[in-house]
Each structure stands twice: as C-alpha cells, then as structure tokens.
C-alpha cells in the first residue's frame, strides 16, 4: 500500500480547498455579508472543524480501507455500492465544475481566443499523467510546491498592504448576524471538501492523529480565505461584491520596483494549484471505479480522462451558470456529501459497535 505522511496530506487538503476557494469566495461572501465577510470565514471554520472531526472519526474505525470498502461493511454490498456510485457522480460533477470554472476564468482573463476543449484537454492530460505516476509522487510534488505558494501570497499581501484601508471593515455586524451566517454556509461547503479524506485515508501513515491534522488544515485554509477578504479593504465592500474575480484584479495591479505585468507569473502558481486539485479528484475517481468493478492496473485512466475533458464543455459553458451553481446548488449538495452522509455512516458504525481499528 502506497502511503503519504500526515503532513503531506495536510498540504494536499490545504491546496485542494484553497486553490479554487480564494478566487470566487471573496465575491460570493461579500454579496451576502458585505464588510463582515471575514466573520463568515471564521464561523465557517468552526462549522467545518466539526465536519472534519466527524469525517476523521469515521475513517479511524476502518484503517487501511477507503470509502467503497467500509460503505459495504456498514450498509451491505448493494446499498454500499449504490452510495459509492452516488459519491462517484458527485465527485465527477464537481470535477466538471472546477475544470469548467478554470476554462471560463482563463478565457475571461488570459486565453480569450483559445477553445475550451483545448484548455480542458491540456488539464486532463496533465492530470492523467500524474495519476499514472501515483499518489506518492503527487504528494511529494505538492509538499515541495506548498512553501512557494505561501511565499507568493505573502509577497502579494506585503506589496498591496499600503493600499489597504482596514476601516472599510467597520462597523462590525453592519447588517446583523443572518447575512454572516448565510455567507458562512457557502464557505463551509468549500471547507468541507476535506471529504477527500474518506477516499484517501487508506494511504495515510498515522490515521490515529488524522483528526488533529484535519482541524489544523481547515484553520490554515481559513487564514488564507481571511487574506482573500482583504479585497474588501482594497476595493470597499460594494465594489468587491461587484467584481467577479477581485483577487485577479489585485494581481493585475501587482508591481515590483516599477515593473508591472507580473500577473502571468503569479497566475502560473494558481494554475498549478488548481491542477493539483484536478489530479486528486482524477485519482479518487479512478481508484473508486477500479474498486467497484474489481478492475486492475491503469485501465480506467483513459475513460476518466475522456469524461473530465468532455463533461465540463457540456455542463458548464458560461461563467454565469457556474456562479449560479456555486451560489444556489453547491451549499446543499456539499452538506449532503460532506456532513450528513458521513455522520449517518458514523452513527451506523457506532450502533453496530464497530470499534476503532475496523474489522
């Protein structure tokens, strides 16, 4: 069994969530919570801490196994396989949404004339090759790239710090608690993407300490999202809510020593981070299909690559459609697969007196 360390998995979770969250979430939360968006992030991190502990308690009862295996143990072969198929469809759907989102952002900001099918194909080819190399290689690359991504964020904040007006965050609770709560639900849906743990737990070296690892990862992501909320201090709450990609607008103004146009270099790191997210989803889909069908080797890499290339073009053509999905559909869908089903499975395991350590 190929293994990854808890630290490597923490880096995977942080990049997996933050790579897409810090692009669209600032606008989505600013629309609801305005200048109190940062409070929505903190509240969401509290909610998400509970969610990841539920996920961690579930996988700790089945060391060396991942979701398709313990779903069968808890629910029987038929219901267990059916639930696994539902998760598989969920993962494929959000993969299509992410690739579609990247395509639309790319066409809006940089590659206006490039066909979306080419953009999607390039991403899936890179992801397929990474999956072929294996999860250990991917984990090592993410571990090496992680400090670079953090360094770029720190430099960006340092450069724009003089243009930030922190008074724009005042007064606190400007619109009351309800908008803050509504904004937190959207953020929680993103933080709950930690549910990749359910499908990668059999690779983790020290599953006993995975709860602590997950909670620390969630709060690290929350810190990154709080930095994203600084777009309000830069643009003001109303303008930040009206700009689709406030972070990109800040990056476009990025200037060092009088030199501008460094946005392409910074965007390279963002593309790398989102590619890592696609790779992880690609890998999970491949190993899940393999387990369901008792397949062998890398048989399913090509069919999954085909789905990952074509489906985004069919389902997520316009950015407005993607934003509508993330705003209205995603929160409820996310809570179902990230919280409610894992909590139900944990309850079944407790009622069946399934001890920690599995069968």
Secondary structure, DSSP 4 states (H G I P E B T S, - for coil): ---B-HHHHHHHHHHHHHHHHHHHHHHHHHHHHGGGHHHHHHHHHHHHHHHHHHHHHHHHTTTT--HHHHHHHHHHHHHHHHHHHHHHHHHHHHHHHHHHHHHHHHHHHT-TTS-HHHHHHHHHHHHHHHHHH-HHHHHHHHHHHHHHHHHHHHHHHHHHGGG--GGGG-STTTT-HHHHHHHHHHHHHHHGGGGGHHHHGGGBS-GGGHHHHHHHHHHHHHHHHHHHTHHHHHH-HHHHHH-TTHHHHHHHT--BTTB--THHHHHHHHHHHHHHHHHHHHHHHHHHHHHHHT--TTTTHHHHHHHHHHHHHHH--SHHHHHHIIIIIHHHHHHIIIIIHHHHHHHHHHHTT--TT--
